[in-house]
């Protein structure tokens, strides 16, 4: 009986190690993105952070699928995310635009926002988002900053966008992304594949379309798509908040609906003479007839 249980325990131990292996792969890509940026290879630095995001997506799903999630795995994932989506993208931005004077404070502020966002995520959502992310998830801004350089090397960017003041724009973007991470704006999770319902089929086709675009034209896909996801959550939250504040009816309208008459009970007890305040004895029907 004991010999039969040994393979199961070994298999379970191997399954537990699997999510952590993806987390370590996330760390590898994040750290090597810093190495590539230090060598001046900003394009590969951006793609390494994208691969770190892919590893981050898989480690959580594998942990949930194998039911091997743990507090240790959640804390390890947050520590690695702070490097891959905090320090590495900030170092790319520092090397490209913010290495002069005190402008390095902007990348530092972004890293601080990432660390605070991850700490809050572990406390509020237990290291796993249930229905929505509270605030922009850290992999999204990390990949936005990382994939800007590959997008800036496209023909479209050089033709239509190259003349814009990008150092100033990226400085503002660092501040906005940090604020969105620390906000409570709900951001949706990555939807799951499903072919059981028409809606699930449409969502699955949409996911496959995004996957094909990411593989075929990654330089054109990641930066605009991730910016669109960020803006969609922000504008959706603003519109939803405005709709919740709308009154059910016009507050300036004095008339009642459907011509109804408002009835208000009036108590004249304190104004009536004392003899009318005494309770009256009800008259029995037989007595009333006899009096007539």
NUGU-191393 format. One line per 8 residues: their letters; for each residue x, y, z of N, C-alpha, C, CB. Coordinates in steps of 0.2 Angstrom, whole numbers, plus 2048, in hexadecimal, padded with zeros to 3 digits. Glycine has a CB too. Layout:
# residues N
A) X,Y,Z,X,Y,Z,X,Y,Z,X,Y,Z ~ ... $
# end
This chain:
# residues 292
XXXXXXXX) 804,7FA,800,800,800,800,804,806,800,7FB,800,806 ~ 80A,806,804,80E,80C,804,812,80D,7FE,813,80B,80A ~ 814,807,7FA,817,808,7F4,813,80B,7EF,81A,801,7F1 ~ 80C,80A,7EF,808,80D,7EA,807,814,7EB,801,809,7EB ~ 807,817,7F1,807,81E,7F3,80D,822,7F1,805,81F,7FA ~ 813,81F,7F0,819,823,7EF,818,826,7E8,81F,81E,7EF ~ 816,823,7E3,816,827,7DC,811,82D,7DC,814,822,7D7 ~ 80C,82C,7E0,807,831,7E0,80A,837,7E4,801,82F,7E4 $
XXXXXXXX) 80E,836,7E9,811,83C,7ED,816,83F,7E8,814,839,7F3 ~ 81A,83B,7E5,81F,83E,7E0,81C,842,7DB,823,839,7DD ~ 816,83F,7D8,813,843,7D3,810,84A,7D5,80D,83F,7D0 ~ 80D,84A,7DB,80A,850,7DE,810,855,7E0,806,84E,7E5 ~ 815,852,7E2,81B,857,7E3,81D,85A,7DD,821,853,7E6 ~ 81D,856,7D7,81F,859,7D1,81A,85E,7CE,820,854,7CC ~ 814,85D,7CF,80F,862,7CD,80F,868,7D1,808,85F,7CE ~ 811,868,7D8,812,86E,7DC,817,872,7D9,813,86C,7E3 $
XXXXXXXX) 81D,86F,7D7,823,873,7D5,821,876,7CE,829,86E,7D4 ~ 81D,874,7CA,81B,876,7C3,819,87E,7C3,816,872,7C0 ~ 815,880,7C7,813,887,7C7,819,88C,7C9,80D,889,7CC ~ 81D,889,7CE,823,88D,7D0,828,88D,7CA,826,88A,7D6 ~ 828,888,7C6,82D,888,7C1,82B,88E,7BC,82D,881,7BD ~ 825,88F,7BA,823,894,7B6,824,89B,7B9,81B,893,7B4 ~ 823,89B,7C0,825,8A2,7C3,82C,8A3,7C2,823,8A1,7CA ~ 831,89E,7C3,838,89F,7C2,839,8A1,7BB,83C,899,7C4 $
XXXXXXXX) 836,89E,7B6,837,8A0,7AF,835,8A8,7AE,833,89C,7AA ~ 82F,8AA,7B2,82D,8B1,7B2,833,8B5,7B4,827,8B2,7B6 ~ 836,8B3,7BA,83C,8B7,7BC,842,8B7,7B7,83E,8B4,7C3 ~ 843,8B1,7B4,849,8B1,7AF,848,8B6,7AA,849,8AA,7AC ~ 842,8B6,7A7,840,8BB,7A1,841,8C2,7A4,83A,8B9,79E ~ 83E,8C3,7AA,83E,8CA,7AC,845,8CD,7AE,83A,8CB,7B3 ~ 849,8C8,7B0,850,8CA,7B2,854,8CB,7AB,854,8C5,7B6 ~ 853,8C7,7A7,857,8C7,7A0,855,8CD,79C,856,8C1,79C $
XXXXXXXX) 84E,8D0,79D,84C,8D6,79A,851,8DC,79D,845,8D7,79C ~ 852,8DC,7A3,857,8E1,7A6,85E,8E0,7A3,857,8E0,7AD ~ 860,8DA,7A2,867,8D9,79F,867,8DC,797,869,8D2,79F ~ 861,8DA,794,861,8DC,78D,860,8E4,78C,85B,8D9,789 ~ 85D,8E7,791,85C,8EE,791,863,8F1,792,857,8F1,795 ~ 867,8EE,797,86D,8F1,798,872,8F1,792,870,8ED,79E ~ 871,8EC,78E,875,8EB,788,873,8EF,782,875,8E4,786 ~ 86D,8F3,783,86A,8F7,77E,865,8F3,779,870,8FA,77A $
XXXXXXXX) 864,8ED,77B,85F,8E9,776,858,8EA,779,861,8E1,776 ~ 855,8EF,778,84F,8F1,77B,849,8ED,778,84D,8F8,77B ~ 849,8EB,772,844,8E7,76F,844,8E0,772,846,8E6,767 ~ 849,8DD,773,849,8D6,776,847,8D7,77E,850,8D3,776 ~ 849,8DC,781,847,8DE,788,840,8DE,788,84B,8E4,78A ~ 83D,8E1,784,835,8E1,784,832,8DB,783,833,8E6,77F ~ 835,8D7,77E,832,8D0,77D,833,8CB,783,835,8CD,777 ~ 839,8CC,786,83A,8C8,78C,835,8C9,792,841,8C9,78F $
XXXXXXXX) 833,8D0,792,82D,8D1,797,827,8CE,795,82D,8D9,798 ~ 825,8CE,78F,81F,8CB,78C,81F,8C4,78E,81E,8CC,784 ~ 825,8C0,78D,825,8B9,78F,825,8B8,796,82C,8B6,78C ~ 827,8BD,79A,826,8BD,7A1,81E,8BD,7A3,82A,8C2,7A5 ~ 81B,8C1,79F,813,8C2,7A0,810,8BB,79E,811,8C7,79C ~ 812,8B8,799,810,8B1,797,811,8AC,79D,813,8AF,790 ~ 817,8AC,79F,818,8A7,7A5,814,8A9,7AB,820,8A8,7A7 ~ 813,8AF,7AC,80F,8B1,7B2,807,8AF,7B1,80F,8B9,7B3 $
XXXXXXXX) 805,8AF,7AB,7FE,8AD,7A9,7FE,8A6,7AB,7FC,8AF,7A2 ~ 803,8A2,7A9,802,89A,7A9,803,898,7B0,807,897,7A4 ~ 808,89B,7B4,809,898,7BB,803,898,7BF,80F,89C,7BE ~ 7FF,89E,7BF,7F9,89E,7C3,7F4,899,7C0,7F6,8A5,7C3 ~ 7F3,898,7BA,7EE,893,7B7,7F0,88C,7B9,7ED,894,7AF ~ 7F6,88B,7B8,7F8,884,7BA,7F7,882,7C1,800,883,7B8 ~ 7F9,887,7C5,7F8,886,7CD,7F0,885,7CE,7FA,88C,7D1 ~ 7EC,889,7CB,7E5,888,7CC,7E2,881,7C9,7E0,88D,7C9 $
XXXXXXXX) 7E5,87F,7C3,7E3,879,7C0,7E5,873,7C4,7E6,879,7B8 ~ 7EB,873,7C6,7EE,86D,7CA,7EC,86E,7D2,7F5,86D,7C9 ~ 7E9,873,7D4,7E7,874,7DB,7ED,874,7DF,7E2,86F,7DD ~ 7F2,877,7DD,7F8,878,7E1,7FA,87F,7E3,7FE,875,7DD ~ 7F5,883,7E3,7F7,88A,7E5,7F8,88A,7EC,7F1,88F,7E3 ~ 7FC,88F,7EE,7FE,88F,7F5,800,897,7F7,804,88B,7F7 ~ 801,898,7FD,803,89F,7FF,80A,8A0,7FD,802,8A0,807 ~ 80E,89B,7FD,815,89C,7FB,815,89E,7F3,819,895,7FC $
XXXXXXXX) 811,89A,7EF,811,89C,7E8,80F,8A3,7E7,80D,897,7E5 ~ 80A,8A5,7EB,807,8AC,7EA,80C,8B1,7EB,801,8AD,7EE ~ 810,8B0,7F1,815,8B5,7F3,81B,8B5,7EE,817,8B4,7FA ~ 81D,8AF,7EC,822,8AE,7E7,820,8B2,7E0,824,8A7,7E5 ~ 81A,8B1,7DE,818,8B4,7D8,818,8BC,7D8,811,8B2,7D6 ~ 816,8BE,7DE,816,8C6,7DF,81D,8C8,7DF,813,8C8,7E5 ~ 822,8C5,7E2,829,8C7,7E2,82C,8C7,7DB,82D,8C3,7E7 ~ 82A,8C2,7D7,82D,8C2,7D0,82A,8C7,7CC,82C,8BB,7CD $
XXXXXXXX) 823,8C8,7CD,820,8CD,7C9,822,8D4,7CA,818,8CD,7CA ~ 825,8D5,7D0,827,8DC,7D2,82E,8DD,7CE,829,8DC,7D9 ~ 831,8D8,7CC,837,8D8,7C8,836,8D9,7C1,83C,8D3,7C9 ~ 832,8D4,7BE,830,8D3,7B7,82C,8D9,7B5,82D,8CD,7B6 ~ 827,8DB,7B9,822,8E1,7B6,823,8E7,7BA,81B,8DE,7B7 ~ 828,8E8,7BE,829,8EE,7C2,830,8F0,7C0,829,8ED,7C9 ~ 835,8ED,7C3,83C,8EF,7C2,83F,8EF,7BA,841,8EB,7C6 ~ 83D,8E9,7B7,83F,8E9,7B0,83D,8EE,7AB,83E,8E2,7AD $
XXXXXXXX) 836,8EF,7AB,833,8F4,7A7,836,8FB,7A9,82C,8F4,7A7 ~ 836,8FD,7AF,839,903,7B2,840,904,7B0,838,904,7B9 ~ 844,8FF,7B0,84B,900,7AD,84B,901,7A6,84F,8F9,7AF ~ 847,8FE,7A2,847,900,79B,845,907,79A,841,8FB,797 ~ 840,909,79D,83E,910,79D,843,915,79F,837,912,7A1 ~ 847,913,7A5,84C,917,7A7,852,918,7A2,84F,914,7AE ~ 854,912,79F,859,912,79A,857,916,794,85B,90B,798 ~ 851,916,792,84F,919,78C,84E,921,78D,848,916,789 $
XXXXXXXX) 84B,923,792,848,92A,792,84A,92D,799,841,92A,792 ~ 84B,92A,79E,84B,92D,7A5,852,92C,7A9,846,92A,7A9 ~ 858,92C,7A5,85E,92B,7A8,861,932,7AA,863,927,7A4 ~ 85E,938,7A8,861,93E,7A9,85E,942,7AF,861,943,7A3 ~ 862,945,7B3,860,949,7B9,85C,944,7BE,85C,94E,7B6 ~ 856,947,7C0,852,944,7C5,84C,940,7C2,850,949,7CA ~ 84C,940,7BB,847,93C,7B8,846,935,7BA,847,93D,7B0 ~ 84B,932,7BD,84B,92B,7BF,845,92A,7C4,851,929,7C1 $
XXXXXXXX) 843,930,7C7,83E,92F,7CC,837,92C,7C9,83C,936,7CF ~ 836,92D,7C3,830,92B,7C0,830,923,7BF,82F,92E,7B9 ~ 835,920,7BD,835,919,7BD,835,916,7C4,83C,916,7BA ~ 838,919,7C9,838,917,7D0,831,917,7D2,83D,91C,7D4 ~ 82D,91D,7D1,826,91D,7D3,822,917,7D0,823,924,7D1 ~ 824,916,7CA,820,910,7C7,821,909,7CA,822,90F,7BF ~ 828,908,7CC,82A,902,7D0,826,902,7D7,831,901,7D1 ~ 826,907,7DA,823,908,7E0,81B,906,7E0,823,90F,7E4 $
XXXXXXXX) 818,909,7DA,811,907,7D9,810,900,7D8,80E,90B,7D3 ~ 814,8FC,7D4,814,8F5,7D3,814,8F1,7DA,819,8F3,7CE ~ 819,8F3,7DE,81A,8EF,7E4,814,8F0,7E9,820,8F2,7E8 ~ 811,8F6,7E9,80C,8F8,7ED,806,8F4,7EA,80A,8FF,7EE ~ 805,8F4,7E4,7FF,8F0,7E1,7FF,8E9,7E2,7FF,8F2,7D9 ~ 805,8E6,7E2,806,8DF,7E3,805,8DD,7EA,80D,8DC,7E1 ~ 807,8E1,7EF,806,8E0,7F6,7FE,8E0,7F7,80A,8E5,7FA ~ 7FB,8E5,7F5,7F4,8E6,7F6,7F0,8E0,7F3,7F1,8ED,7F3 $
XXXXXXXX) 7F2,8DE,7ED,7EF,8D8,7EA,7EF,8D2,7EE,7F2,8D7,7E3 ~ 7F5,8D1,7F1,7F5,8CB,7F5,7F1,8CB,7FB,7FD,8CA,7F8 ~ 7F0,8D1,7FE,7EC,8D2,804,7E4,8D2,802,7ED,8D9,808 ~ 7E2,8D6,7FD,7DB,8D7,7FB,7D9,8D0,7F8,7DA,8DD,7F7 ~ 7DC,8CE,7F3,7DA,8C8,7EF,7DD,8C2,7F0,7DA,8CA,7E8 ~ 7E1,8C1,7F5,7E5,8BB,7F7,7E9,8B8,7F1,7E0,8B6,7F8 ~ 7EC,8BD,7ED,7F1,8BB,7E8,7ED,8B8,7E2,7F5,8B6,7EB ~ 7E7,8B8,7E2,7E3,8B5,7DC,7DD,8B9,7DB,7E1,8AE,7DD $
XXXXXXXX) 7DC,8BC,7D5,7D6,8C0,7D4,7D0,8BC,7D3,7D7,8C5,7CD ~ 7CA,8BD,7D6,7C4,8B9,7D5,7C0,8BB,7CF,7C0,8BA,7DC ~ 7BE,8C1,7CF,7BA,8C3,7C9,7BD,8C9,7C5,7B3,8C5,7CB ~ 7C0,8CD,7C8,7C4,8D3,7C5,7CA,8D5,7C9,7BF,8D9,7C5 ~ 7CF,8D8,7C6,7D4,8DB,7C9,7D2,8E2,7CC,7DA,8DC,7C4 ~ 7D4,8E3,7D2,7D3,8E9,7D5,7D9,8EE,7D3,7D2,8E9,7DD ~ 7D8,8F2,7CE,7DE,8F6,7CC,7E1,8F2,7C6,7E3,8F7,7D1 ~ 7E5,8F6,7C2,7E8,8F3,7BC,7ED,8ED,7BE,7EC,8F8,7B8 $
XXXXXXXX) 7ED,8E7,7BC,7F2,8E2,7BE,7F9,8E4,7BB,7F0,8DB,7BB ~ 7FE,8E3,7BF,805,8E5,7BE,808,8E2,7B7,809,8E3,7C4 ~ 806,8DC,7B5,809,8DA,7AF,807,8DF,7A9,807,8D3,7AD ~ 801,8E2,7A9,7FF,8E6,7A3,803,8EC,7A3,7F7,8E8,7A4 ~ 804,8F0,7A8,808,8F6,7A7,80F,8F4,7A5,808,8FB,7AD ~ 812,8EF,7A8,819,8EC,7A7,81A,8EB,7A0,81A,8E6,7AB ~ 815,8E7,79C,815,8E6,795,814,8EC,791,811,8E0,794 ~ 810,8F1,793,80F,8F7,78F,816,8FB,78F,80A,8FB,793 $
XXXXXXXX) 819,8FB,794,81F,8FF,794,825,8FB,790,822,900,79B ~ 825,8F4,791,82A,8F0,78E,829,8F0,786,82A,8E9,790 ~ 823,8F0,784,821,8EF,77C,821,8F6,779,81B,8EB,77B ~ 822,8FB,77C,822,902,779,828,902,774,822,908,77E ~ 82E,900,776,833,901,771,832,8FC,76B,83A,8FE,775 ~ 830,8F6,76B,82F,8F2,765,829,8F6,761,82C,8EB,766 ~ 824,8F9,764,81F,8FC,760,822,903,75D,819,8FE,765 ~ 827,906,760,82A,90C,75E,82E,90B,757,82E,910,763 $
XXXXXXXX) 830,904,756,834,903,750,830,901,74A,839,8FD,752 ~ 82A,901,74B,825,8FF,745,825,905,740,81E,8FD,748 ~ 823,903,73A,822,908,735,81D,90D,736,821,905,72E ~ 817,90B,739,812,90F,73B,814,914,740,80C,90B,73E ~ 818,912,745,81A,917,74A,81F,91C,747,81D,913,750 ~ 823,91A,743,828,91F,740,825,924,73B,82E,91B,73D ~ 81F,922,738,81C,926,734,817,92B,737,818,922,72F ~ 814,929,73C,80E,92D,73F,80F,92F,746,808,929,73F $
XXXXXXXX) 814,92C,74A,814,92D,751,81B,92F,753,812,928,755 ~ 820,92F,74F,827,930,752,828,937,754,82C,92E,74C ~ 824,93C,751,826,943,753,823,945,75A,823,948,74D ~ 81F,941,75D,81C,943,763,821,943,769,816,93E,765 ~ 820,947,76E,825,947,774,824,941,778,823,94E,778 ~ 827,93C,776,826,935,77A,82A,935,781,829,930,776 ~ 82F,938,782,832,938,789,82C,93B,78E,838,93C,789 ~ 829,941,78C,824,943,790,81E,93F,791,822,94A,78E $
XXXXXXXX) 81C,93C,78B,816,938,78B,818,931,78F,815,935,784 ~ 81D,92F,78F,81F,929,793,81F,92A,79A,825,925,790 ~ 822,930,79C,822,932,7A3,81B,933,7A6,825,939,7A4 ~ 816,936,7A2,80F,936,7A4,80C,92F,7A4,80B,93B,79F ~ 80E,92B,79F,80B,924,7A0,80E,920,7A6,80D,920,799 ~ 814,921,7A8,816,91E,7AE,812,920,7B4,81D,920,7AF ~ 810,926,7B4,80C,929,7BA,805,926,7BA,80C,931,7BA ~ 802,926,7B4,7FB,924,7B3,7FB,91C,7B4,7F9,925,7AC $
XXXXXXXX) 7FF,918,7B2,7FF,911,7B3,800,910,7BA,805,90E,7AF ~ 805,913,7BE,805,912,7C5,7FF,914,7C9,80B,917,7C8 ~ 7FB,919,7C7,7F5,91B,7CA,7F0,916,7C9,7F3,922,7C8 ~ 7EF,913,7C3,7EA,90E,7C1,7EC,908,7C5,7EA,90D,7BA ~ 7F2,906,7C6,7F3,900,7CA,7F1,900,7D1,7FB,8FE,7CA ~ 7F2,906,7D4,7F0,907,7DB,7E8,909,7DC,7F4,90D,7DE ~ 7E5,90A,7D6,7DE,90B,7D6,7D9,905,7D8,7DB,90F,7D0 ~ 7D3,906,7D9,7CE,901,7D9,7CA,8FF,7D3,7CA,902,7E0 $
XXXXXXXX) 7CC,902,7CE,7C9,901,7C7,7C9,8F9,7C6,7CC,905,7C1 ~ 7C3,8F6,7C4,7C3,8EF,7C3,7C5,8EE,7BC,7BC,8EC,7C4 ~ 7CA,8E9,7BB,7CC,8E7,7B5,7CB,8DF,7B4,7D4,8E8,7B4 ~ 7C8,8DD,7AE,7C6,8D7,7AD,7CC,8D2,7AC,7C2,8D6,7A7 ~ 7CA,8CB,7AE,7CF,8C6,7AD,7D0,8C4,7A6,7CD,8C0,7B2 ~ 7D5,8C0,7A5,7D5,8BD,79E,7D0,8B8,79D,7DC,8BA,79D ~ 7CB,8B8,799,7C6,8B4,798,7C8,8AD,796,7C1,8B6,793 ~ 7C4,8A8,798,7C6,8A1,797,7C3,89E,791,7C3,89C,79D $
XXXXXXXX) 7C6,899,78E,7C3,896,788,7BD,892,789,7C9,892,784 ~ 7B8,893,785,7B2,88F,786,7AE,88F,780,7AE,892,78C ~ 7AC,889,77E,7A8,888,778,7A1,885,779,7AB,883,773 ~ 79F,886,780,798,884,782,792,888,780,798,882,789 ~ 794,88F,780,78F,894,77F,791,898,779,78D,898,785 ~ 78C,89B,775,78E,8A0,770,793,8A5,772,788,8A3,76D ~ 791,8A8,778,796,8AD,77B,79D,8AA,77C,793,8B0,781 ~ 79D,8A4,77E,7A4,8A1,780,7A7,8A0,779,7A3,89B,783 $
XXXXXXXX) 7A4,89E,774,7A7,89D,76D,7AA,8A4,76B,7A2,89A,768 ~ 7A6,8A9,76B,7A8,8B0,769,7AF,8B2,76D,7A3,8B5,769 ~ 7AE,8B1,773,7B4,8B3,777,7BA,8AF,775,7B3,8B2,77F ~ 7B9,8A8,774,7BF,8A4,772,7C2,8A6,76C,7BD,89D,772 ~ 7BD,8A8,767,7C0,8AA,760,7C4,8B1,761,7BA,8AB,75B ~ 7C1,8B5,765,7C5,8BB,767,7CC,8BA,76A,7C1,8C0,76B ~ 7CC,8B5,76E,7D3,8B3,771,7D7,8B1,76C,7D2,8AF,777 ~ 7D5,8AC,767,7D9,8A9,762,7DB,8AF,75D,7D5,8A4,75E $
XXXXXXXX) 7D7,8B4,75C,7D9,8B9,758,7DE,8BD,75B,7D3,8BD,756 ~ 7DE,8BF,761,7E3,8C2,765,7EA,8BE,765,7E1,8C4,76C ~ 7E9,8B8,765,7EF,8B4,765,7F3,8B4,75F,7EE,8AD,767 ~ 7EF,8B3,759,7F2,8B4,753,7F5,8BA,751,7EC,8B2,74D ~ 7F2,8C0,753,7F5,8C7,752,7FB,8C7,756,7EF,8CC,754 ~ 7FB,8C5,75C,801,8C5,761,807,8C2,75E,800,8C3,768 ~ 806,8BC,75A,80B,8B8,757,80D,8BB,751,809,8B1,756 ~ 808,8BE,74D,80A,8C0,746,80D,8C7,746,804,8C0,742 $
XXXXXXXX) 80A,8CC,74A,80D,8D3,74A,80D,8D5,751,808,8D7,746 ~ 812,8D2,755,813,8D4,75C,814,8DB,75D,818,8D0,75F ~ 818,8DE,759,81A,8E5,75A,814,8EA,759,820,8E7,755 ~ 810,8E8,755,80A,8EC,754,804,8EA,759,807,8EB,74D ~ 805,8E5,75C,7FF,8E2,760,7FF,8E4,767,7FF,8DB,760 ~ 805,8E3,76B,805,8E3,772,804,8EA,775,80B,8E0,775 ~ 808,8EF,773,807,8F5,776,800,8F8,775,80D,8FA,773 ~ 7FE,8F9,76F,7F7,8FB,76E,7F1,8F7,771,7F5,8FC,766 $
XXXXXXXX) 7F2,8F1,771,7ED,8ED,774,7ED,8ED,77C,7EE,8E5,773 ~ 7F3,8EE,77F,7F3,8EE,786,7F1,8F5,788,7FA,8ED,789 ~ 7F2,8FA,784,7F0,901,786,7E8,901,785,7F3,906,781 ~ 7E5,8FE,780,7DE,8FE,780,7DB,8FA,785,7DC,8FA,779 ~ 7DE,8F5,788,7DB,8F1,78E,7DB,8F6,794,7DF,8EB,78F ~ 7E1,8FA,795,7E1,8FE,79A,7DC,904,79A,7E8,901,79B ~ 7DB,907,794,7D6,90C,793,7CF,909,793,7D7,90F,78C ~ 7CE,903,791,7C7,900,791,7C5,900,799,7C7,8FA,78E $
XXXXXXXX) 7C9,8FD,79D,7C7,8FD,7A4,7C6,903,7A7,7CD,8F9,7A8 ~ 7CA,908,7A6,7C9,90F,7A9,7C3,912,7A6,7CF,914,7A7 ~ 7C2,913,7A0,7BC,916,79D,7B5,912,79F,7BC,916,795 ~ 7B6,90B,79F,7B0,907,7A1,7AE,909,7A9,7B2,900,7A1 ~ 7B3,90A,7AD,7B2,90B,7B4,7AF,912,7B4,7B8,90B,7B8 ~ 7B1,917,7B1,7AE,91E,7B1,7A7,91E,7AE,7B3,922,7AD ~ 7A6,91A,7A9,79F,91A,7A6,79A,917,7AB,79F,917,79F ~ 79D,911,7AE,798,90E,7B3,797,912,7B9,79C,907,7B5 $
XXXXXXXX) 79C,916,7BB,79B,91A,7C1,796,920,7BF,7A1,91D,7C3 ~ 796,922,7B9,791,928,7B7,78A,925,7B7,793,92B,7B1 ~ 789,91F,7B4,783,91C,7B4,780,91A,7BA,783,915,7AF ~ 784,918,7BF,781,917,7C6,77F,91D,7C9,787,914,7CA ~ 782,923,7C8,780,929,7CB,77A,92D,7C8,786,92E,7CB ~ 778,92A,7C2,772,92D,7BF,76C,92C,7C3,771,92B,7B8 ~ 767,931,7C4,761,930,7C8,75C,92C,7C4,75E,937,7CA ~ 757,929,7C8,752,925,7C4,74D,92A,7C1,74F,921,7CA $
XXXXXXXX) 74C,930,7C3,748,934,7C0,74B,93B,7C0,741,934,7C3 ~ 748,940,7BC,74A,947,7BC,749,94A,7C2,747,94B,7B6 ~ 74F,94C,7C6,74E,94F,7CC,74A,956,7CC,754,950,7D0 ~ 74A,959,7C6,747,960,7C5,73F,95F,7C4,74A,964,7C0 ~ 73D,959,7C3,736,958,7C1,732,958,7C8,735,952,7BD ~ 72C,95D,7C8,728,95D,7CE,722,959,7CE,726,964,7CF ~ 720,957,7C8,71A,953,7C7,71B,94C,7C9,717,954,7C0 ~ 716,949,7CC,717,942,7CD,715,93D,7C7,712,940,7D3 $
XXXXXXXX) 718,937,7C7,717,933,7C2,70F,931,7C1,71B,92D,7C2 ~ 70D,930,7BB,706,92D,7BA,701,931,7BD,706,926,7BC ~ 702,937,7BE,6FD,93C,7C1,6FA,93A,7C8,6F7,93C,7BC ~ 6FF,936,7CB,6FD,934,7D2,6FD,93A,7D7,701,92F,7D5 ~ 6F8,93A,7DC,6F8,93F,7E1,6FB,93D,7E7,6F0,941,7E2 ~ 6FF,941,7E9,703,93F,7EF,6FF,940,7F6,709,944,7F0 ~ 6FE,93B,7FA,6FA,93B,800,6FE,93C,806,6F5,935,800 ~ 6FD,941,80A,701,942,810,6FD,941,816,705,948,810 $
XXXXXXXX) 6FE,93D,81B,6FA,93D,821,6FB,943,825,6FB,936,825 ~ 6F5,946,827,6F6,94C,82B,6F3,94A,832,6F2,952,828 ~ 6F6,94C,837,6F4,94B,83E,6F2,952,841,6F9,947,842 ~ 6EC,953,843,6E9,959,846,6E8,958,84D,6E3,95C,843 ~ 6EB,953,850,6E9,951,857,6EB,956,85C,6ED,94B,859 ~ 6F0,95A,85B,6F2,95F,860,6EE,965,85F,6FA,961,85F ~ 6EB,966,859,6E7,96C,858,6E0,96C,859,6E8,96E,851 ~ 6DE,966,85A,6D6,965,85B,6D4,966,862,6D4,95D,859 $
XXXXXXXX) 6CE,968,863,6CC,969,86A,6CC,963,86E,6C5,96C,86A ~ 6CC,964,875,6CD,95E,879,6C8,959,879,6CE,960,880 ~ 6C1,95C,878,6BC,957,878,6BC,952,871,6B5,95B,878 ~ 6C0,955,86C,6C0,951,866,6C6,94C,866,6C0,955,860 ~ 6CA,94D,86B,6D0,948,86C,6CE,942,86F,6D6,94C,870 ~ 6C8,942,873,6C7,93B,876,6C4,936,871,6C1,93D,87C ~ 6C6,930,873,6C4,92B,86E,6BD,92A,86E,6C8,924,870 ~ 6BA,929,868,6B3,928,867,6B1,921,867,6B0,92B,860 $
XXXXXXXX) 6AB,920,86B,6A9,919,86C,6A5,917,865,6A4,918,872 ~ 6A8,911,862,6A4,90F,85C,69D,90D,85D,6A8,909,858 ~ 699,90F,858,691,90E,859,690,907,856,68D,913,856 ~ 68D,903,859,68B,8FC,857,685,8FD,851,688,8F8,85C ~ 685,8F9,84C,680,8FA,847,679,8FA,849,681,8F5,842 ~ 678,8F5,84E,671,8F4,851,66F,8FB,854,670,8EE,856 ~ 673,8FE,858,672,904,85B,670,90A,857,677,906,860 ~ 674,90A,851,673,90F,84C,66C,90E,849,678,90E,847 $
XXXX) 66A,908,848,663,907,845,65E,909,84A,662,900,843 ~ 65E,908,850,659,90A,855,658,911,856,65B,907,85C ~ 65E,915,855,65D,91C,855,65A,91F,84F,664,91F,856 ~ 65A,91C,84A,656,91E,844,64F,91C,845,659,91C,83E $
# end
